[in-house]
Amino acid sequence: MKPVPSTDVGVWVYVNSEPGLWTVGHYTPSGAWVPESDHESKDAAAERVHYLNGGQR
């Protein structure tokens, strides 16, 4: 997965999009959901969000 600059989208978040699937993405200013990646665990999604929001790996 390539990093995506967080300055272009604001804040990255993750949602439990369906049982056993966590989706990372962001909301546009108009409220539309823009997915970036899917993960099988909440921890993996949280790690990706942390990284996209400027955190260290």
MMTF fields as JSON, N, C-alpha, C and O atoms, coordinates in Angstrom:
{
  "mmtfVersion": "1.0.0",
  "mmtfProducer": "UNKNOWN",
  "numBonds": 227,
  "numAtoms": 228,
  "numGroups": 57,
  "numChains": 1,
  "numModels": 1,
  "chainsPerModel": [1],
  "groupsPerChain": [57],
  "chainIdList": ["A"],
  "bondAtomList": [4, 2, 8, 6, 12, 10, 16, 14, 20, 18, 24, 22, 28, 26, 32, 30, 36, 34, 40, 38, 44, 42, 48, 46, 52, 50, 56, 54, 60, 58, 64, 62, 68, 66, 72, 70, 76, 74, 80, 78, 84, 82, 88, 86, 92, 90, 96, 94, 100, 98, 104, 102, 108, 106, 112, 110, 116, 114, 120, 118, 124, 122, 128, 126, 132, 130, 136, 134, 140, 138, 144, 142, 148, 146, 152, 150, 156, 154, 160, 158, 164, 162, 168, 166, 172, 170, 176, 174, 180, 178, 184, 182, 188, 186, 192, 190, 196, 194, 200, 198, 204, 202, 208, 206, 212, 210, 216, 214, 220, 218, 224, 222],
  "bondOrderList": [1, 1, 1, 1, 1, 1, 1, 1, 1, 1, 1, 1, 1, 1, 1, 1, 1, 1, 1, 1, 1, 1, 1, 1, 1, 1, 1, 1, 1, 1, 1, 1, 1, 1, 1, 1, 1, 1, 1, 1, 1, 1, 1, 1, 1, 1, 1, 1, 1, 1, 1, 1, 1, 1, 1, 1],
  "groupList": [{"groupName": "MET", "atomNameList": ["N", "CA", "C", "O"], "elementList": ["N", "C", "C", "O"], "formalChargeList": [0, 0, 0, 0], "bondAtomList": [1, 0, 2, 1, 3, 2], "bondOrderList": [1, 1, 2], "singleLetterCode": "M", "chemCompType": "L-PEPTIDE LINKING"}, {"groupName": "LYS", "atomNameList": ["N", "CA", "C", "O"], "elementList": ["N", "C", "C", "O"], "formalChargeList": [0, 0, 0, 0], "bondAtomList": [1, 0, 2, 1, 3, 2], "bondOrderList": [1, 1, 2], "singleLetterCode": "K", "chemCompType": "L-PEPTIDE LINKING"}, {"groupName": "PRO", "atomNameList": ["N", "CA", "C", "O"], "elementList": ["N", "C", "C", "O"], "formalChargeList": [0, 0, 0, 0], "bondAtomList": [1, 0, 2, 1, 3, 2], "bondOrderList": [1, 1, 2], "singleLetterCode": "P", "chemCompType": "L-PEPTIDE LINKING"}, {"groupName": "VAL", "atomNameList": ["N", "CA", "C", "O"], "elementList": ["N", "C", "C", "O"], "formalChargeList": [0, 0, 0, 0], "bondAtomList": [1, 0, 2, 1, 3, 2], "bondOrderList": [1, 1, 2], "singleLetterCode": "V", "chemCompType": "L-PEPTIDE LINKING"}, {"groupName": "SER", "atomNameList": ["N", "CA", "C", "O"], "elementList": ["N", "C", "C", "O"], "formalChargeList": [0, 0, 0, 0], "bondAtomList": [1, 0, 2, 1, 3, 2], "bondOrderList": [1, 1, 2], "singleLetterCode": "S", "chemCompType": "L-PEPTIDE LINKING"}, {"groupName": "THR", "atomNameList": ["N", "CA", "C", "O"], "elementList": ["N", "C", "C", "O"], "formalChargeList": [0, 0, 0, 0], "bondAtomList": [1, 0, 2, 1, 3, 2], "bondOrderList": [1, 1, 2], "singleLetterCode": "T", "chemCompType": "L-PEPTIDE LINKING"}, {"groupName": "ASP", "atomNameList": ["N", "CA", "C", "O"], "elementList": ["N", "C", "C", "O"], "formalChargeList": [0, 0, 0, 0], "bondAtomList": [1, 0, 2, 1, 3, 2], "bondOrderList": [1, 1, 2], "singleLetterCode": "D", "chemCompType": "L-PEPTIDE LINKING"}, {"groupName": "GLY", "atomNameList": ["N", "CA", "C", "O"], "elementList": ["N", "C", "C", "O"], "formalChargeList": [0, 0, 0, 0], "bondAtomList": [1, 0, 2, 1, 3, 2], "bondOrderList": [1, 1, 2], "singleLetterCode": "G", "chemCompType": "PEPTIDE LINKING"}, {"groupName": "TRP", "atomNameList": ["N", "CA", "C", "O"], "elementList": ["N", "C", "C", "O"], "formalChargeList": [0, 0, 0, 0], "bondAtomList": [1, 0, 2, 1, 3, 2], "bondOrderList": [1, 1, 2], "singleLetterCode": "W", "chemCompType": "L-PEPTIDE LINKING"}, {"groupName": "TYR", "atomNameList": ["N", "CA", "C", "O"], "elementList": ["N", "C", "C", "O"], "formalChargeList": [0, 0, 0, 0], "bondAtomList": [1, 0, 2, 1, 3, 2], "bondOrderList": [1, 1, 2], "singleLetterCode": "Y", "chemCompType": "L-PEPTIDE LINKING"}, {"groupName": "ASN", "atomNameList": ["N", "CA", "C", "O"], "elementList": ["N", "C", "C", "O"], "formalChargeList": [0, 0, 0, 0], "bondAtomList": [1, 0, 2, 1, 3, 2], "bondOrderList": [1, 1, 2], "singleLetterCode": "N", "chemCompType": "L-PEPTIDE LINKING"}, {"groupName": "GLU", "atomNameList": ["N", "CA", "C", "O"], "elementList": ["N", "C", "C", "O"], "formalChargeList": [0, 0, 0, 0], "bondAtomList": [1, 0, 2, 1, 3, 2], "bondOrderList": [1, 1, 2], "singleLetterCode": "E", "chemCompType": "L-PEPTIDE LINKING"}, {"groupName": "LEU", "atomNameList": ["N", "CA", "C", "O"], "elementList": ["N", "C", "C", "O"], "formalChargeList": [0, 0, 0, 0], "bondAtomList": [1, 0, 2, 1, 3, 2], "bondOrderList": [1, 1, 2], "singleLetterCode": "L", "chemCompType": "L-PEPTIDE LINKING"}, {"groupName": "HIS", "atomNameList": ["N", "CA", "C", "O"], "elementList": ["N", "C", "C", "O"], "formalChargeList": [0, 0, 0, 0], "bondAtomList": [1, 0, 2, 1, 3, 2], "bondOrderList": [1, 1, 2], "singleLetterCode": "H", "chemCompType": "L-PEPTIDE LINKING"}, {"groupName": "ALA", "atomNameList": ["N", "CA", "C", "O"], "elementList": ["N", "C", "C", "O"], "formalChargeList": [0, 0, 0, 0], "bondAtomList": [1, 0, 2, 1, 3, 2], "bondOrderList": [1, 1, 2], "singleLetterCode": "A", "chemCompType": "L-PEPTIDE LINKING"}, {"groupName": "ARG", "atomNameList": ["N", "CA", "C", "O"], "elementList": ["N", "C", "C", "O"], "formalChargeList": [0, 0, 0, 0], "bondAtomList": [1, 0, 2, 1, 3, 2], "bondOrderList": [1, 1, 2], "singleLetterCode": "R", "chemCompType": "L-PEPTIDE LINKING"}, {"groupName": "GLN", "atomNameList": ["N", "CA", "C", "O"], "elementList": ["N", "C", "C", "O"], "formalChargeList": [0, 0, 0, 0], "bondAtomList": [1, 0, 2, 1, 3, 2], "bondOrderList": [1, 1, 2], "singleLetterCode": "Q", "chemCompType": "L-PEPTIDE LINKING"}],
  "groupTypeList": [0, 1, 2, 3, 2, 4, 5, 6, 3, 7, 3, 8, 3, 9, 3, 10, 4, 11, 2, 7, 12, 8, 5, 3, 7, 13, 9, 5, 2, 4, 7, 14, 8, 3, 2, 11, 4, 6, 13, 11, 4, 1, 6, 14, 14, 14, 11, 15, 3, 13, 9, 12, 10, 7, 7, 16, 15],
  "groupIdList": [1, 2, 3, 4, 5, 6, 7, 8, 9, 10, 11, 12, 13, 14, 15, 16, 17, 18, 19, 20, 21, 22, 23, 24, 25, 26, 27, 28, 29, 30, 31, 32, 33, 34, 35, 36, 37, 38, 39, 40, 41, 42, 43, 44, 45, 46, 47, 48, 49, 50, 51, 52, 53, 54, 55, 56, 57],
  "secStructList": [7, 7, 7, 7, 7, 4, 4, 4, 6, 1, 7, 7, 3, 3, 3, 3, 3, 3, 6, 6, 3, 3, 3, 3, 3, 3, 3, 7, 6, 6, 1, 7, 3, 3, 3, 3, 3, 3, 3, 1, 1, 2, 2, 2, 2, 2, 2, 2, 2, 2, 2, 2, 6, 6, 7, 7, 7],
  "xCoordList": [0.828, 0.0, 0.876, 1.837, 0.56, 1.301, 0.695, -0.524, 1.54, 0.986, 0.293, 0.682, -0.723, -1.467, -1.353, -1.617, -0.972, -0.825, -2.117, -3.159, -2.047, -3.246, -3.694, -4.846, -2.811, -3.179, -4.222, -4.921, -4.339, -5.299, -6.724, -7.685, -6.857, -8.167, -8.639, -9.791, -7.816, -8.219, -7.821, -6.637, -8.778, -8.495, -8.947, -10.065, -8.068, -8.394, -9.061, -8.698, -10.027, -10.747, -10.953, -10.679, -11.441, -11.823, -13.214, -13.633, -13.919, -15.279, -15.401, -14.725, -16.264, -16.562, -17.619, -18.819, -17.151, -18.027, -18.911, -19.973, -18.479, -19.281, -18.614, -17.471, -19.276, -18.66, -17.298, -17.174, -16.279, -14.933, -14.172, -13.103, -14.683, -14.016, -14.012, -15.054, -12.82, -12.642, -12.112, -11.11, -12.777, -12.398, -11.834, -12.429, -10.674, -10.01, -10.389, -10.441, -10.649, -10.971, -11.166, -10.738, -11.813, -12.096, -13.415, -13.922, -13.946, -15.171, -14.804, -13.953, -15.445, -15.26, -15.993, -16.811, -15.716, -16.447, -17.969, -18.72, -18.419, -19.861, -20.436, -21.645, -19.564, -20.028, -19.944, -20.37, -19.403, -19.265, -18.097, -17.041, -18.294, -17.261, -16.336, -16.806, -15.006, -14.01, -13.119, -12.255, -13.312, -12.505, -11.081, -10.841, -10.141, -8.733, -8.226, -7.484, -8.611, -8.149, -9.055, -9.77, -9.023, -9.791, -8.836, -7.744, -9.273, -8.439, -9.299, -10.48, -8.7, -9.426, -9.502, -10.256, -8.727, -8.773, -8.844, -8.379, -9.44, -9.532, -8.138, -7.88, -7.236, -5.878, -5.13, -4.423, -5.281, -4.613, -5.167, -4.412, -6.474, -7.088, -6.611, -6.312, -6.544, -6.088, -4.638, -4.281, -3.802, -2.4, -2.298, -1.499, -3.103, -3.093, -3.564, -2.969, -4.632, -5.139, -4.076, -3.86, -3.422, -2.354, -1.27, -0.826, -0.85, 0.178, -0.289, 0.441, -1.497, -2.01, -2.19, -2.082, -2.462, -2.634, -1.308, -1.292, -0.184, 1.128, 1.93, 3.007, 1.423, 2.129, 3.264, 3.335, 4.137, 5.262, 4.826, 3.941, 5.447, 5.174, 5.925, 5.834],
  "yCoordList": [-1.179, 0.0, 1.248, 1.332, 2.189, 3.44, 4.425, 4.466, 5.225, 6.25, 7.331, 7.624, 7.912, 8.987, 10.215, 10.113, 11.368, 12.552, 12.912, 13.085, 13.025, 13.329, 14.775, 15.097, 15.651, 17.051, 17.258, 18.271, 16.322, 16.452, 16.069, 16.466, 15.307, 14.765, 15.085, 14.8, 15.653, 15.901, 14.746, 14.422, 14.118, 13.052, 11.708, 11.565, 10.731, 9.361, 8.66, 8.898, 7.804, 7.059, 5.631, 5.318, 4.755, 3.412, 3.102, 3.587, 2.281, 1.88, 0.369, -0.244, -0.221, -1.652, -1.78, -1.717, -1.96, -1.895, -3.127, -3.048, -4.26, -5.483, -6.433, -6.191, -7.495, -8.408, -8.905, -9.459, -8.702, -9.165, -8.294, -8.694, -7.103, -6.223, -4.791, -4.235, -4.207, -2.83, -2.038, -2.419, -0.944, -0.134, 1.198, 1.886, 1.555, 2.832, 3.792, 3.411, 5.02, 6.034, 7.382, 7.611, 8.269, 9.604, 10.083, 9.529, 11.108, 11.743, 13.04, 13.791, 13.301, 14.569, 15.664, 15.36, 16.919, 18.001, 17.899, 18.384, 17.278, 17.131, 15.902, 15.675, 15.105, 13.949, 12.619, 11.602, 12.597, 11.338, 10.522, 11.072, 9.222, 8.312, 7.925, 7.543, 8.022, 7.654, 6.572, 6.889, 5.301, 4.223, 4.223, 4.613, 3.776, 3.705, 2.268, 1.863, 1.488, 0.109, -0.675, -0.087, -2.007, -2.9, -3.766, -4.109, -4.116, -4.894, -5.921, -5.686, -7.056, -8.119, -7.924, -8.625, -6.975, -6.735, -5.243, -4.407, -4.942, -3.558, -2.985, -1.819, -3.81, -3.354, -2.963, -1.955, -3.747, -3.436, -2.139, -1.319, -1.954, -0.719, 0.478, 1.537, 0.306, 1.396, 1.763, 2.941, 0.767, 1.024, 1.822, 2.753, 1.454, 2.169, 3.61, 4.531, 3.809, 5.16, 5.996, 7.158, 5.406, 6.106, 6.578, 7.724, 5.686, 6.022, 7.115, 8.074, 6.979, 7.973, 9.345, 10.372, 9.351, 10.619, 11.203, 12.156, 10.621, 11.19, 10.49, 10.959, 9.374, 8.653, 7.809, 7.547, 7.394, 6.537, 5.081, 4.694, 4.288, 2.845, 2.18, 0.963],
  "zCoordList": [0.0, 0.0, 0.0, 0.765, -0.829, -0.87, 0.117, 0.284, 0.778, 1.663, 0.852, -0.278, 1.434, 0.789, 1.682, 2.88, 1.148, 1.995, 2.709, 2.075, 4.022, 4.793, 4.619, 4.91, 4.154, 3.999, 2.908, 2.912, 1.979, 0.893, 1.299, 0.641, 2.371, 2.701, 4.109, 4.436, 4.939, 6.316, 7.2, 7.294, 7.849, 8.81, 8.269, 7.774, 8.37, 7.986, 9.162, 10.314, 8.879, 9.899, 9.413, 8.255, 10.312, 9.878, 10.396, 11.447, 9.629, 9.985, 9.842, 9.016, 10.649, 10.538, 9.445, 9.711, 8.211, 7.045, 6.874, 6.258, 7.414, 7.43, 8.413, 8.801, 8.827, 9.794, 9.321, 8.229, 10.152, 9.828, 8.858, 8.398, 8.524, 7.57, 8.09, 8.436, 8.136, 8.573, 7.385, 6.78, 7.049, 5.893, 6.353, 7.183, 5.802, 6.066, 4.951, 3.782, 5.312, 4.319, 4.967, 6.098, 4.245, 4.763, 4.176, 3.201, 4.784, 4.289, 3.586, 4.063, 2.455, 1.754, 2.526, 3.395, 2.227, 2.897, 2.724, 3.571, 1.644, 1.434, 2.14, 2.109, 2.781, 3.534, 2.823, 3.371, 1.61, 0.869, 1.433, 1.744, 1.562, 2.05, 0.904, -0.168, 1.12, 0.123, 0.743, 1.559, 0.37, 0.94, 0.392, -0.75, 1.227, 0.825, 0.854, -0.04, 1.863, 1.973, 2.917, 3.729, 2.809, 3.679, 4.491, 4.036, 5.712, 6.622, 7.35, 7.606, 7.678, 8.357, 9.862, 10.538, 10.4, 11.842, 12.138, 11.364, 13.278, 13.741, 13.993, 13.695, 14.545, 14.831, 13.561, 13.543, 12.505, 11.232, 10.648, 10.125, 10.736, 10.239, 11.06, 10.509, 12.366, 13.244, 12.951, 12.97, 12.681, 12.341, 11.034, 10.931, 10.052, 8.766, 8.94, 8.38, 9.715, 9.977, 10.685, 10.339, 11.668, 12.392, 11.42, 11.484, 10.522, 9.544, 8.591, 8.344, 8.055, 7.108, 7.747, 7.077, 9.04, 9.748, 10.234, 11.013, 9.764, 10.044, 11.126, 11.494, 11.645, 12.686, 12.139, 10.939, 13.012, 12.647, 12.662, 13.425, 11.822, 11.808, 12.92, 13.085]
}
